[in-house]
Amino acid sequence: MTGPAVQRVCPVCRGLTVAAHPHCAYCGRRFQSEMMWKVPFIIALFLASFLAAVLLYGP
Amino acid sequence: MARYKESVVTAAFAPHLQPGETLHSHAYGVKQPSMWLILPLYALAIVPGVVAVALLTKEYLVGLTDRRVLVLRVSGGKADVQEVTEYALGERLPVRTSNGSLFAWITIDDPQRPFKAKFHRAGYPNNRENALAAAAAIGGTA
């Protein structure tokens, strides 16, 4: 039932590597999850927004 | 709908009425902060939510060829391809579809190549129909 696995495009060499592999099969670049920067960024954004709201509405 | 019940309002006025004075009518009003303050505060509440949704949304292009259904995960204005998933035509995959007034939904419960996305009717001409046709080619119902 299962066909070819999901493949990831290397942002450097544009080669296709099975998405489960941690490195590009062609240039060896290490793949990183996008969540590594997105989740901290979103949390920081909410905290900064909360801080700004408190400062803006403060006495 | 009234903010306060009649009995609550009359009770609030009662201690402040002079002897023999009667309350004819009453009204309820508010004074909100300046709009110059309300608008930035609303923006502060909404903008992070909008940014979070935008960052966490994945975009897909689904193509039906004479051999396969290709699913490309793309990003950016030039549809920079991030991931490629392929399903051969005729694969009897556990595909579930639904078609609503705005979106068509496709869910592929393949353990190795799971996929789930919705397709807006205004995404492209015949966007929902094309998405459902691709799903039907690999086991869904159009």
N, CA and C atoms of all chains as a GROMACS GRO file, in nm:
protein
  603
    1MET      N    1   0.082  -0.120   0.000
    1MET     CA    2   0.000   0.000   0.000
    1MET      C    3   0.087   0.126   0.000
    2THR      N    4   0.198   0.121   0.076
    2THR     CA    5   0.279   0.240   0.091
    2THR      C    6   0.375   0.257  -0.025
    3GLY      N    7   0.379   0.376  -0.082
    3GLY     CA    8   0.468   0.408  -0.192
    3GLY      C    9   0.590   0.482  -0.143
    4PRO      N   10   0.651   0.562  -0.231
    4PRO     CA   11   0.770   0.636  -0.192
    4PRO      C   12   0.743   0.730  -0.075
    5ALA      N   13   0.841   0.738   0.014
    5ALA     CA   14   0.822   0.820   0.134
    5ALA      C   15   0.822   0.969   0.098
    6VAL      N   16   0.778   1.049   0.193
    6VAL     CA   17   0.780   1.194   0.175
    6VAL      C   18   0.925   1.238   0.159
    7GLN      N   19   0.949   1.324   0.062
    7GLN     CA   20   1.085   1.370   0.038
    7GLN      C   21   1.096   1.520   0.065
    8ARG      N   22   1.211   1.556   0.118
    8ARG     CA   23   1.234   1.697   0.152
    8ARG      C   24   1.332   1.757   0.052
    9VAL      N   25   1.307   1.882   0.016
    9VAL     CA   26   1.396   1.951  -0.076
    9VAL      C   27   1.503   2.024   0.005
   10CYS      N   28   1.630   1.996  -0.025
   10CYS     CA   29   1.739   2.063   0.046
   10CYS      C   30   1.740   2.210   0.006
   11PRO      N   31   1.742   2.302   0.102
   11PRO     CA   32   1.741   2.444   0.066
   11PRO      C   33   1.871   2.490   0.002
   12VAL      N   34   1.977   2.410   0.012
   12VAL     CA   35   2.108   2.449  -0.045
   12VAL      C   36   2.125   2.392  -0.185
   13CYS      N   37   2.118   2.259  -0.196
   13CYS     CA   38   2.148   2.196  -0.326
   13CYS      C   39   2.022   2.156  -0.402
   14ARG      N   40   1.905   2.172  -0.341
   14ARG     CA   41   1.775   2.140  -0.402
   14ARG      C   42   1.756   1.990  -0.426
   15GLY      N   43   1.844   1.908  -0.370
   15GLY     CA   44   1.830   1.764  -0.385
   15GLY      C   45   1.715   1.711  -0.301
   16LEU      N   46   1.663   1.596  -0.341
   16LEU     CA   47   1.552   1.535  -0.268
   16LEU      C   48   1.604   1.425  -0.176
   17THR      N   49   1.566   1.433  -0.050
   17THR     CA   50   1.606   1.334   0.049
   17THR      C   51   1.483   1.291   0.125
   18VAL      N   52   1.478   1.164   0.164
   18VAL     CA   53   1.366   1.118   0.244
   18VAL      C   54   1.353   1.207   0.368
   19ALA      N   55   1.232   1.253   0.392
   19ALA     CA   56   1.212   1.356   0.495
   19ALA      C   57   1.252   1.308   0.634
   20ALA      N   58   1.249   1.178   0.657
   20ALA     CA   59   1.284   1.127   0.790
   20ALA      C   60   1.434   1.134   0.818
   21HIS      N   61   1.515   1.148   0.713
   21HIS     CA   62   1.660   1.153   0.732
   21HIS      C   63   1.701   1.290   0.784
   22PRO      N   64   1.798   1.291   0.878
   22PRO     CA   65   1.836   1.419   0.938
   22PRO      C   66   1.929   1.503   0.851
   23HIS      N   67   1.992   1.440   0.749
   23HIS     CA   68   2.087   1.514   0.666
   23HIS      C   69   2.048   1.501   0.518
   24CYS      N   70   2.090   1.598   0.439
   24CYS     CA   71   2.071   1.591   0.294
   24CYS      C   72   2.159   1.479   0.240
   25ALA      N   73   2.101   1.396   0.152
   25ALA     CA   74   2.176   1.282   0.098
   25ALA      C   75   2.284   1.328   0.000
   26TYR      N   76   2.277   1.451  -0.048
   26TYR     CA   77   2.370   1.498  -0.150
   26TYR      C   78   2.479   1.589  -0.093
   27CYS      N   79   2.438   1.692  -0.020
   27CYS     CA   80   2.540   1.787   0.029
   27CYS      C   81   2.565   1.769   0.178
   28GLY      N   82   2.489   1.688   0.247
   28GLY     CA   83   2.515   1.660   0.388
   28GLY      C   84   2.462   1.764   0.483
   29ARG      N   85   2.394   1.866   0.431
   29ARG     CA   86   2.342   1.970   0.519
   29ARG      C   87   2.243   1.910   0.619
   30ARG      N   88   2.255   1.954   0.743
   30ARG     CA   89   2.165   1.903   0.847
   30ARG      C   90   2.031   1.975   0.837
   31PHE      N   91   1.926   1.896   0.834
   31PHE     CA   92   1.792   1.955   0.831
   31PHE      C   93   1.750   1.992   0.972
   32GLN      N   94   1.685   2.107   0.984
   32GLN     CA   95   1.631   2.148   1.114
   32GLN      C   96   1.482   2.170   1.099
   33SER      N   97   1.412   2.133   1.202
   33SER     CA   98   1.268   2.155   1.200
   33SER      C   99   1.240   2.305   1.203
   34GLU      N  100   1.140   2.347   1.126
   34GLU     CA  101   1.100   2.488   1.126
   34GLU      C  102   1.050   2.530   1.264
   35MET      N  103   1.000   2.432   1.338
   35MET     CA  104   0.946   2.465   1.471
   35MET      C  105   1.056   2.510   1.567
   36MET      N  106   1.181   2.480   1.533
   36MET     CA  107   1.291   2.521   1.619
   36MET      C  108   1.296   2.672   1.638
   37TRP      N  109   1.255   2.746   1.538
   37TRP     CA  110   1.255   2.892   1.554
   37TRP      C  111   1.113   2.949   1.559
   38LYS      N  112   1.017   2.879   1.500
   38LYS     CA  113   0.882   2.936   1.495
   38LYS      C  114   0.816   2.939   1.633
   39VAL      N  115   0.827   2.829   1.706
   39VAL     CA  116   0.760   2.823   1.836
   39VAL      C  117   0.817   2.926   1.934
   40PRO      N  118   0.951   2.935   1.951
   40PRO     CA  119   1.003   3.040   2.039
   40PRO      C  120   0.966   3.181   1.990
   41PHE      N  121   0.964   3.200   1.860
   41PHE     CA  122   0.929   3.332   1.806
   41PHE      C  123   0.785   3.370   1.841
   42ILE      N  124   0.696   3.273   1.826
   42ILE     CA  125   0.554   3.302   1.856
   42ILE      C  126   0.535   3.329   2.005
   43ILE      N  127   0.601   3.249   2.089
   43ILE     CA  128   0.590   3.272   2.234
   43ILE      C  129   0.645   3.410   2.270
   44ALA      N  130   0.760   3.446   2.213
   44ALA     CA  131   0.818   3.577   2.240
   44ALA      C  132   0.727   3.689   2.192
   45LEU      N  133   0.660   3.666   2.080
   45LEU     CA  134   0.569   3.767   2.026
   45LEU      C  135   0.452   3.791   2.120
   46PHE      N  136   0.396   3.681   2.173
   46PHE     CA  137   0.285   3.695   2.267
   46PHE      C  138   0.330   3.763   2.396
   47LEU      N  139   0.447   3.726   2.446
   47LEU     CA  140   0.498   3.788   2.568
   47LEU      C  141   0.524   3.937   2.546
   48ALA      N  142   0.584   3.971   2.433
   48ALA     CA  143   0.612   4.112   2.404
   48ALA      C  144   0.482   4.190   2.390
   49SER      N  145   0.383   4.126   2.330
   49SER     CA  146   0.254   4.192   2.312
   49SER      C  147   0.188   4.216   2.448
   50PHE      N  148   0.195   4.114   2.533
   50PHE     CA  149   0.137   4.128   2.667
   50PHE      C  150   0.208   4.240   2.744
   51LEU      N  151   0.340   4.242   2.735
   51LEU     CA  152   0.418   4.345   2.804
   51LEU      C  153   0.382   4.484   2.751
   52ALA      N  154   0.372   4.495   2.621
   52ALA     CA  155   0.338   4.624   2.561
   52ALA      C  156   0.200   4.669   2.604
   53ALA      N  157   0.105   4.574   2.611
   53ALA     CA  158  -0.031   4.609   2.654
   53ALA      C  159  -0.031   4.658   2.798
   54VAL      N  160   0.044   4.592   2.883
   54VAL     CA  161   0.051   4.633   3.024
   54VAL      C  162   0.112   4.772   3.036
   55LEU      N  163   0.219   4.795   2.962
   55LEU     CA  164   0.285   4.925   2.970
   55LEU      C  165   0.197   5.036   2.911
   56LEU      N  166   0.124   5.001   2.806
   56LEU     CA  167   0.041   5.100   2.738
   56LEU      C  168  -0.078   5.140   2.824
   57TYR      N  169  -0.130   5.045   2.900
   57TYR     CA  170  -0.251   5.069   2.977
   57TYR      C  171  -0.220   5.096   3.123
   58GLY      N  172  -0.093   5.103   3.155
   58GLY     CA  173  -0.054   5.123   3.294
   58GLY      C  174  -0.085   5.263   3.343
   59PRO      N  175  -0.068   5.289   3.472
   59PRO     CA  176  -0.100   5.420   3.528
   59PRO      C  177  -0.002   5.528   3.480
   60MET      N  178  -3.060   4.371   2.550
   60MET     CA  179  -3.077   4.315   2.685
   60MET      C  180  -3.016   4.411   2.787
   61ALA      N  181  -3.091   4.435   2.892
   61ALA     CA  182  -3.046   4.532   2.991
   61ALA      C  183  -2.924   4.480   3.066
   62ARG      N  184  -2.835   4.573   3.095
   62ARG     CA  185  -2.715   4.537   3.171
   62ARG      C  186  -2.752   4.502   3.314
   63TYR      N  187  -2.844   4.581   3.373
   63TYR     CA  188  -2.888   4.557   3.511
   63TYR      C  189  -3.038   4.538   3.516
   64LYS      N  190  -3.080   4.457   3.608
   64LYS     CA  191  -3.225   4.440   3.628
   64LYS      C  192  -3.282   4.567   3.690
   65GLU      N  193  -3.410   4.584   3.669
   65GLU     CA  194  -3.481   4.701   3.723
   65GLU      C  195  -3.460   4.714   3.874
   66SER      N  196  -3.472   4.602   3.944
   66SER     CA  197  -3.462   4.604   4.091
   66SER      C  198  -3.322   4.648   4.136
   67VAL      N  199  -3.222   4.608   4.061
   67VAL     CA  200  -3.084   4.646   4.096
   67VAL      C  201  -3.065   4.796   4.079
   68VAL      N  202  -3.122   4.851   3.973
   68VAL     CA  203  -3.106   4.994   3.946
   68VAL      C  204  -3.178   5.077   4.052
   69THR      N  205  -3.299   5.040   4.081
   69THR     CA  206  -3.375   5.118   4.181
   69THR      C  207  -3.309   5.107   4.319
   70ALA      N  208  -3.252   4.991   4.347
   70ALA     CA  209  -3.181   4.975   4.474
   70ALA      C  210  -3.057   5.062   4.480
   71ALA      N  211  -2.991   5.079   4.360
   71ALA     CA  212  -2.872   5.163   4.356
   71ALA      C  213  -2.907   5.309   4.378
   72PHE      N  214  -3.020   5.352   4.323
   72PHE     CA  215  -3.062   5.491   4.337
   72PHE      C  216  -3.120   5.522   4.475
   73ALA      N  217  -3.186   5.424   4.536
   73ALA     CA  218  -3.266   5.446   4.656
   73ALA      C  219  -3.194   5.524   4.768
   74PRO      N  220  -3.072   5.488   4.804
   74PRO     CA  221  -3.008   5.560   4.915
   74PRO      C  222  -2.975   5.706   4.883
   75HIS      N  223  -2.979   5.741   4.752
   75HIS     CA  224  -2.938   5.875   4.711
   75HIS      C  225  -3.055   5.967   4.681
   76LEU      N  226  -3.176   5.915   4.697
   76LEU     CA  227  -3.294   5.997   4.673
   76LEU      C  228  -3.331   6.072   4.801
   77GLN      N  229  -3.377   6.193   4.784
   77GLN     CA  230  -3.420   6.273   4.899
   77GLN      C  231  -3.555   6.224   4.946
   78PRO      N  232  -3.594   6.254   5.070
   78PRO     CA  233  -3.725   6.210   5.120
   78PRO      C  234  -3.837   6.258   5.029
   79GLY      N  235  -3.923   6.165   4.987
   79GLY     CA  236  -4.037   6.199   4.901
   79GLY      C  237  -4.002   6.205   4.754
   80GLU      N  238  -3.874   6.194   4.719
   80GLU     CA  239  -3.832   6.202   4.578
   80GLU      C  240  -3.856   6.066   4.510
   81THR      N  241  -3.908   6.068   4.389
   81THR     CA  242  -3.933   5.943   4.317
   81THR      C  243  -3.850   5.941   4.188
   82LEU      N  244  -3.808   5.823   4.152
   82LEU     CA  245  -3.728   5.803   4.030
   82LEU      C  246  -3.822   5.779   3.912
   83HIS      N  247  -3.822   5.867   3.815
   83HIS     CA  248  -3.913   5.853   3.699
   83HIS      C  249  -3.858   5.755   3.595
   84SER      N  250  -3.733   5.770   3.563
   84SER     CA  251  -3.674   5.682   3.460
   84SER      C  252  -3.524   5.677   3.483
   85HIS      N  253  -3.461   5.586   3.413
   85HIS     CA  254  -3.315   5.574   3.428
   85HIS      C  255  -3.257   5.520   3.298
   86ALA      N  256  -3.131   5.538   3.282
   86ALA     CA  257  -3.062   5.492   3.161
   86ALA      C  258  -2.924   5.441   3.200
   87TYR      N  259  -2.868   5.366   3.112
   87TYR     CA  260  -2.736   5.305   3.137
   87TYR      C  261  -2.639   5.353   3.029
   88GLY      N  262  -2.522   5.398   3.070
   88GLY     CA  263  -2.422   5.444   2.973
   88GLY      C  264  -2.284   5.400   3.012
   89VAL      N  265  -2.189   5.417   2.922
   89VAL     CA  266  -2.049   5.381   2.949
   89VAL      C  267  -1.958   5.490   2.897
   90LYS      N  268  -1.840   5.497   2.954
   90LYS     CA  269  -1.734   5.580   2.897
   90LYS      C  270  -1.613   5.490   2.882
   91GLN      N  271  -1.582   5.459   2.761
   91GLN     CA  272  -1.471   5.368   2.735
   91GLN      C  273  -1.341   5.447   2.725
   92PRO      N  274  -1.227   5.376   2.732
   92PRO     CA  275  -1.100   5.446   2.710
   92PRO      C  276  -1.098   5.506   2.570
   93SER      N  277  -1.005   5.595   2.548
   93SER     CA  278  -0.992   5.659   2.417
   93SER      C  279  -0.971   5.555   2.308
   94MET      N  280  -1.025   5.583   2.191
   94MET     CA  281  -1.003   5.493   2.078
   94MET      C  282  -0.855   5.484   2.044
   95TRP      N  283  -0.780   5.588   2.079
   95TRP     CA  284  -0.634   5.586   2.055
   95TRP      C  285  -0.567   5.482   2.144
   96LEU      N  286  -0.634   5.445   2.251
   96LEU     CA  287  -0.582   5.339   2.337
   96LEU      C  288  -0.644   5.204   2.301
   97ILE      N  289  -0.773   5.206   2.269
   97ILE     CA  290  -0.842   5.079   2.238
   97ILE      C  291  -0.782   5.013   2.114
   98LEU      N  292  -0.760   5.092   2.010
   98LEU     CA  293  -0.713   5.033   1.884
   98LEU      C  294  -0.574   4.967   1.898
   99PRO      N  295  -0.477   5.037   1.961
   99PRO     CA  296  -0.348   4.967   1.980
   99PRO      C  297  -0.359   4.842   2.066
  100LEU      N  298  -0.446   4.846   2.168
  100LEU     CA  299  -0.461   4.728   2.254
  100LEU      C  300  -0.524   4.612   2.177
  101TYR      N  301  -0.624   4.642   2.096
  101TYR     CA  302  -0.683   4.536   2.012
  101TYR      C  303  -0.578   4.481   1.916
  102ALA      N  304  -0.500   4.572   1.858
  102ALA     CA  305  -0.396   4.528   1.762
  102ALA      C  306  -0.295   4.438   1.832
  103LEU      N  307  -0.260   4.475   1.955
  103LEU     CA  308  -0.163   4.392   2.029
  103LEU      C  309  -0.218   4.253   2.056
  104ALA      N  310  -0.349   4.245   2.073
  104ALA     CA  311  -0.409   4.114   2.100
  104ALA      C  312  -0.424   4.033   1.972
  105ILE      N  313  -0.453   4.102   1.862
  105ILE     CA  314  -0.484   4.030   1.738
  105ILE      C  315  -0.359   3.996   1.657
  106VAL      N  316  -0.266   4.091   1.650
  106VAL     CA  317  -0.150   4.071   1.561
  106VAL      C  318  -0.071   3.944   1.594
  107PRO      N  319  -0.039   3.917   1.721
  107PRO     CA  320   0.036   3.792   1.747
  107PRO      C  321  -0.041   3.668   1.703
  108GLY      N  322  -0.172   3.670   1.719
  108GLY     CA  323  -0.252   3.557   1.674
  108GLY      C  324  -0.246   3.540   1.523
  109VAL      N  325  -0.256   3.651   1.453
  109VAL     CA  326  -0.250   3.645   1.306
  109VAL      C  327  -0.113   3.595   1.261
  110VAL      N  328  -0.008   3.647   1.325
  110VAL     CA  329   0.128   3.604   1.288
  110VAL      C  330   0.147   3.456   1.318
  111ALA      N  331   0.096   3.411   1.434
  111ALA     CA  332   0.112   3.270   1.470
  111ALA      C  333   0.040   3.180   1.370
  112VAL      N  334  -0.081   3.216   1.333
  112VAL     CA  335  -0.155   3.135   1.235
  112VAL      C  336  -0.081   3.133   1.102
  113ALA      N  337  -0.029   3.249   1.061
  113ALA     CA  338   0.042   3.256   0.933
  113ALA      C  339   0.168   3.168   0.935
  114LEU      N  340   0.239   3.171   1.047
  114LEU     CA  341   0.364   3.093   1.055
  114LEU      C  342   0.338   2.944   1.062
  115LEU      N  343   0.227   2.907   1.125
  115LEU     CA  344   0.201   2.764   1.145
  115LEU      C  345   0.117   2.702   1.033
  116THR      N  346   0.077   2.783   0.938
  116THR     CA  347  -0.001   2.731   0.825
  116THR      C  348   0.092   2.676   0.718
  117LYS      N  349   0.063   2.556   0.675
  117LYS     CA  350   0.141   2.495   0.566
  117LYS      C  351   0.061   2.507   0.437
  118GLU      N  352   0.132   2.535   0.329
  118GLU     CA  353   0.067   2.552   0.199
  118GLU      C  354   0.104   2.435   0.108
  119TYR      N  355   0.005   2.387   0.036
  119TYR     CA  356   0.026   2.272  -0.052
  119TYR      C  357  -0.025   2.300  -0.193
  120LEU      N  358   0.044   2.242  -0.288
  120LEU     CA  359  -0.007   2.234  -0.425
  120LEU      C  360  -0.027   2.086  -0.455
  121VAL      N  361  -0.145   2.052  -0.500
  121VAL     CA  362  -0.174   1.912  -0.532
  121VAL      C  363  -0.193   1.901  -0.683
  122GLY      N  364  -0.113   1.814  -0.745
  122GLY     CA  365  -0.122   1.796  -0.889
  122GLY      C  366  -0.160   1.654  -0.925
  123LEU      N  367  -0.250   1.642  -1.020
  123LEU     CA  368  -0.290   1.510  -1.071
  123LEU      C  369  -0.228   1.492  -1.209
  124THR      N  370  -0.142   1.392  -1.224
  124THR     CA  371  -0.080   1.365  -1.354
  124THR      C  372  -0.140   1.236  -1.410
  125ASP      N  373  -0.085   1.192  -1.522
  125ASP     CA  374  -0.135   1.068  -1.581
  125ASP      C  375  -0.083   0.946  -1.507
  126ARG      N  376   0.010   0.967  -1.410
  126ARG     CA  377   0.065   0.854  -1.336
  126ARG      C  378   0.049   0.865  -1.184
  127ARG      N  379   0.054   0.991  -1.137
  127ARG     CA  380   0.062   1.009  -0.992
  127ARG      C  381  -0.023   1.127  -0.947
  128VAL      N  382  -0.040   1.131  -0.817
  128VAL     CA  383  -0.085   1.253  -0.751
  128VAL      C  384   0.035   1.306  -0.675
  129LEU      N  385   0.075   1.426  -0.710
  129LEU     CA  386   0.192   1.488  -0.646
  129LEU      C  387   0.145   1.595  -0.549
  130VAL      N  388   0.197   1.587  -0.428
  130VAL     CA  389   0.166   1.689  -0.328
  130VAL      C  390   0.295   1.763  -0.297
  131LEU      N  391   0.296   1.892  -0.325
  131LEU     CA  392   0.413   1.974  -0.297
  131LEU      C  393   0.381   2.067  -0.181
  132ARG      N  394   0.466   2.063  -0.080
  132ARG     CA  395   0.451   2.164   0.025
  132ARG      C  396   0.537   2.282  -0.017
  133VAL      N  397   0.476   2.396  -0.027
  133VAL     CA  398   0.546   2.513  -0.080
  133VAL      C  399   0.541   2.626   0.022
  134SER      N  400   0.627   2.724  -0.001
  134SER     CA  401   0.625   2.843   0.083
  134SER      C  402   0.671   2.961   0.000
  135GLY      N  403   0.636   3.080   0.044
  135GLY     CA  404   0.680   3.201  -0.023
  135GLY      C  405   0.598   3.233  -0.146
  136GLY      N  406   0.623   3.351  -0.199
  136GLY     CA  407   0.546   3.399  -0.314
  136GLY      C  408   0.577   3.326  -0.443
  137LYS      N  409   0.692   3.260  -0.448
  137LYS     CA  410   0.730   3.189  -0.570
  137LYS      C  411   0.713   3.038  -0.556
  138ALA      N  412   0.631   2.998  -0.459
  138ALA     CA  413   0.602   2.856  -0.438
  138ALA      C  414   0.731   2.774  -0.428
  139ASP      N  415   0.819   2.814  -0.340
  139ASP     CA  416   0.943   2.741  -0.316
  139ASP      C  417   0.908   2.604  -0.256
  140VAL      N  418   0.945   2.497  -0.325
  140VAL     CA  419   0.905   2.363  -0.283
  140VAL      C  420   0.989   2.317  -0.164
  141GLN      N  421   0.921   2.276  -0.057
  141GLN     CA  422   0.987   2.229   0.064
  141GLN      C  423   0.986   2.077   0.074
  142GLU      N  424   0.873   2.016   0.037
  142GLU     CA  425   0.857   1.872   0.048
  142GLU      C  426   0.780   1.820  -0.072
  143VAL      N  427   0.809   1.696  -0.107
  143VAL     CA  428   0.740   1.632  -0.219
  143VAL      C  429   0.684   1.499  -0.170
  144THR      N  430   0.555   1.478  -0.192
  144THR     CA  431   0.492   1.350  -0.160
  144THR      C  432   0.420   1.301  -0.284
  145GLU      N  433   0.437   1.173  -0.314
  145GLU     CA  434   0.371   1.121  -0.433
  145GLU      C  435   0.287   0.999  -0.399
  146TYR      N  436   0.177   0.989  -0.470
  146TYR     CA  437   0.086   0.875  -0.456
  146TYR      C  438   0.057   0.825  -0.597
  147ALA      N  439   0.082   0.697  -0.621
  147ALA     CA  440   0.058   0.641  -0.754
  147ALA      C  441  -0.092   0.629  -0.779
  148LEU      N  442  -0.131   0.653  -0.904
  148LEU     CA  443  -0.272   0.637  -0.939
  148LEU      C  444  -0.313   0.492  -0.919
  149GLY      N  445  -0.430   0.473  -0.871
  149GLY     CA  446  -0.478   0.338  -0.851
  149GLY      C  447  -0.445   0.281  -0.714
  150GLU      N  448  -0.357   0.347  -0.639
  150GLU     CA  449  -0.334   0.303  -0.501
  150GLU      C  450  -0.466   0.315  -0.427
  151ARG      N  451  -0.501   0.211  -0.360
  151ARG     CA  452  -0.626   0.219  -0.284
  151ARG      C  453  -0.593   0.267  -0.143
  152LEU      N  454  -0.573   0.395  -0.130
  152LEU     CA  455  -0.534   0.452  -0.002
  152LEU      C  456  -0.657   0.489   0.080
  153PRO      N  457  -0.642   0.491   0.212
  153PRO     CA  458  -0.754   0.535   0.296
  153PRO      C  459  -0.771   0.687   0.288
  154VAL      N  460  -0.842   0.729   0.187
  154VAL     CA  461  -0.862   0.872   0.163
  154VAL      C  462  -1.003   0.911   0.204
  155ARG      N  463  -1.012   1.015   0.281
  155ARG     CA  464  -1.143   1.067   0.319
  155ARG      C  465  -1.158   1.208   0.262
  156THR      N  466  -1.270   1.236   0.205
  156THR     CA  467  -1.295   1.369   0.151
  156THR      C  468  -1.429   1.420   0.200
  157SER      N  469  -1.438   1.550   0.205
  157SER     CA  470  -1.568   1.612   0.232
  157SER      C  471  -1.571   1.745   0.159
  158ASN      N  472  -1.690   1.784   0.124
  158ASN     CA  473  -1.705   1.906   0.045
  158ASN      C  474  -1.808   1.995   0.112
  159GLY      N  475  -1.761   2.111   0.158
  159GLY     CA  476  -1.852   2.203   0.222
  159GLY      C  477  -1.882   2.321   0.132
  160SER      N  478  -1.944   2.423   0.188
  160SER     CA  479  -1.980   2.538   0.106
  160SER      C  480  -1.858   2.623   0.072
  161LEU      N  481  -1.757   2.620   0.156
  161LEU     CA  482  -1.636   2.699   0.130
  161LEU      C  483  -1.516   2.611   0.096
  162PHE      N  484  -1.500   2.502   0.169
  162PHE     CA  485  -1.379   2.421   0.156
  162PHE      C  486  -1.412   2.279   0.115
  163ALA      N  487  -1.317   2.217   0.045
  163ALA     CA  488  -1.315   2.072   0.029
  163ALA      C  489  -1.200   2.021   0.116
  164TRP      N  490  -1.224   1.915   0.188
  164TRP     CA  491  -1.123   1.859   0.278
  164TRP      C  492  -1.073   1.726   0.222
  165ILE      N  493  -0.943   1.706   0.231
  165ILE     CA  494  -0.885   1.577   0.193
  165ILE      C  495  -0.799   1.528   0.308
  166THR      N  496  -0.822   1.406   0.349
  166THR     CA  497  -0.741   1.344   0.452
  166THR      C  498  -0.693   1.210   0.400
  167ILE      N  499  -0.562   1.189   0.400
  167ILE     CA  500  -0.505   1.060   0.359
  167ILE      C  501  -0.441   0.998   0.482
  168ASP      N  502  -0.498   0.888   0.525
  168ASP     CA  503  -0.451   0.824   0.649
  168ASP      C  504  -0.345   0.719   0.620
  169ASP      N  505  -0.252   0.750   0.533
  169ASP     CA  506  -0.143   0.657   0.505
  169ASP      C  507  -0.037   0.675   0.614
  170PRO      N  508   0.007   0.567   0.678
  170PRO     CA  509   0.102   0.584   0.789
  170PRO      C  510   0.235   0.646   0.747
  171GLN      N  511   0.281   0.617   0.625
  171GLN     CA  512   0.408   0.672   0.579
  171GLN      C  513   0.394   0.810   0.516
  172ARG      N  514   0.280   0.834   0.456
  172ARG     CA  515   0.261   0.960   0.384
  172ARG      C  516   0.128   1.024   0.421
  173PRO      N  517   0.113   1.060   0.546
  173PRO     CA  518  -0.015   1.120   0.586
  173PRO      C  519  -0.030   1.259   0.524
  174PHE      N  520  -0.151   1.295   0.497
  174PHE     CA  521  -0.176   1.426   0.437
  174PHE      C  522  -0.315   1.472   0.478
  175LYS      N  523  -0.323   1.599   0.511
  175LYS     CA  524  -0.452   1.657   0.544
  175LYS      C  525  -0.448   1.804   0.508
  176ALA      N  526  -0.543   1.847   0.429
  176ALA     CA  527  -0.548   1.989   0.391
  176ALA      C  528  -0.689   2.022   0.347
  177LYS      N  529  -0.716   2.151   0.345
  177LYS     CA  530  -0.844   2.197   0.295
  177LYS      C  531  -0.819   2.291   0.177
  178PHE      N  532  -0.914   2.294   0.088
  178PHE     CA  533  -0.898   2.367  -0.037
  178PHE      C  534  -1.016   2.463  -0.053
  179HIS      N  535  -0.985   2.590  -0.055
  179HIS     CA  536  -1.090   2.692  -0.061
  179HIS      C  537  -1.144   2.703  -0.203
  180ARG      N  538  -1.272   2.730  -0.211
  180ARG     CA  539  -1.336   2.739  -0.342
  180ARG      C  540  -1.279   2.854  -0.425
  181ALA      N  541  -1.224   2.957  -0.354
  181ALA     CA  542  -1.171   3.072  -0.426
  181ALA      C  543  -1.021   3.062  -0.448
  182GLY      N  544  -0.960   2.948  -0.413
  182GLY     CA  545  -0.815   2.935  -0.429
  182GLY      C  546  -0.773   2.946  -0.574
  183TYR      N  547  -0.839   2.875  -0.659
  183TYR     CA  548  -0.818   2.877  -0.804
  183TYR      C  549  -0.954   2.850  -0.868
  184PRO      N  550  -0.965   2.872  -0.998
  184PRO     CA  551  -1.086   2.823  -1.065
  184PRO      C  552  -1.094   2.670  -1.051
  185ASN      N  553  -1.209   2.621  -1.011
  185ASN     CA  554  -1.231   2.477  -0.993
  185ASN      C  555  -1.137   2.416  -0.888
  186ASN      N  556  -1.099   2.494  -0.791
  186ASN     CA  557  -1.001   2.447  -0.693
  186ASN      C  558  -1.050   2.324  -0.618
  187ARG      N  559  -1.172   2.332  -0.566
  187ARG     CA  560  -1.225   2.218  -0.489
  187ARG      C  561  -1.245   2.097  -0.578
  188GLU      N  562  -1.295   2.121  -0.697
  188GLU     CA  563  -1.321   2.009  -0.788
  188GLU      C  564  -1.191   1.938  -0.826
  189ASN      N  565  -1.087   2.017  -0.854
  189ASN     CA  566  -0.958   1.958  -0.890
  189ASN      C  567  -0.898   1.880  -0.773
  190ALA      N  568  -0.912   1.935  -0.654
  190ALA     CA  569  -0.859   1.865  -0.536
  190ALA      C  570  -0.931   1.733  -0.514
  191LEU      N  571  -1.062   1.735  -0.528
  191LEU     CA  572  -1.140   1.612  -0.508
  191LEU      C  573  -1.113   1.511  -0.619
  192ALA      N  574  -1.084   1.561  -0.740
  192ALA     CA  575  -1.051   1.469  -0.849
  192ALA      C  576  -0.919   1.398  -0.820
  193ALA      N  577  -0.822   1.472  -0.767
  193ALA     CA  578  -0.694   1.410  -0.731
  193ALA      C  579  -0.715   1.306  -0.620
  194ALA      N  580  -0.799   1.341  -0.523
  194ALA     CA  581  -0.826   1.246  -0.415
  194ALA      C  582  -0.895   1.121  -0.467
  195ALA      N  583  -0.987   1.141  -0.562
  195ALA     CA  584  -1.062   1.026  -0.616
  195ALA      C  585  -0.968   0.932  -0.691
  196ALA      N  586  -0.861   0.988  -0.748
  196ALA     CA  587  -0.770   0.905  -0.828
  196ALA      C  588  -0.688   0.810  -0.742
  197ILE      N  589  -0.683   0.836  -0.613
  197ILE     CA  590  -0.603   0.749  -0.526
  197ILE      C  591  -0.689   0.685  -0.417
  198GLY      N  592  -0.817   0.688  -0.436
  198GLY     CA  593  -0.900   0.611  -0.343
  198GLY      C  594  -1.012   0.687  -0.277
  199GLY      N  595  -1.016   0.819  -0.294
  199GLY     CA  596  -1.124   0.896  -0.235
  199GLY      C  597  -1.248   0.892  -0.318
  200THR      N  598  -1.351   0.954  -0.269
  200THR     CA  599  -1.474   0.964  -0.346
  200THR      C  600  -1.493   1.106  -0.390
  201ALA      N  601  -1.509   1.128  -0.519
  201ALA     CA  602  -1.521   1.263  -0.572
  201ALA      C  603  -1.658   1.322  -0.543
   0.00000   0.00000   0.00000
